[in-house]
């Protein structure tokens, strides 16, 4: 008599085991999907720049950092690449560390810090600033500038006193007149010389005539 093997029906235990494996496999797939989505979101956050979270950066200053000025500046102006909050400010310190001026956000331009300066003496000054942007951070920085003594203008020759030309002018005619007075001849000198030159020949002629006449008369008396 041949034996026939009969198939046993599935027991409830085997059915429960299969269902557990299916559930575990489904949970694993869902967890992998969540991990993948989180990784993709993190990668996108790193690749796409978030401008709203960036700190404010200083783009320009008046006066410039390290400037040497012969004329003292009248104000300090700091400009940033984005709007800053009311907690932003700056202070100007002299070489002794004393605060000489302060600045705040310009109401007309929320990207700018502005502040007026008093008349600064020669020396080196430091500007210490803090600028809060939308992310709430408070980046800080410093810059310096120097005020030097102005160069004096070259000296010009001053004109002499006005009295000196008058005295020289008054003395010139007197000096010119004195040679004329000294050159005037003494009265009577030229007249005596002329009389002597005329009378001397007459006297000589008279002596010769008188001598000849006397000699002639003497010889006539002897004869």
Beta strands, then each sheet from edge to edge (+ up, - down):
strand 1: 58-62
strand 2: 67-69
strand 3: 75-80
strand 4: 89-93
strand 5: 99-106
strand 6: 109-116
strand 7: 123-132
strand 8: 138-147
sheet 1: 1+ 3- 6+ 5- 4+ 7- 8+ 2+
end
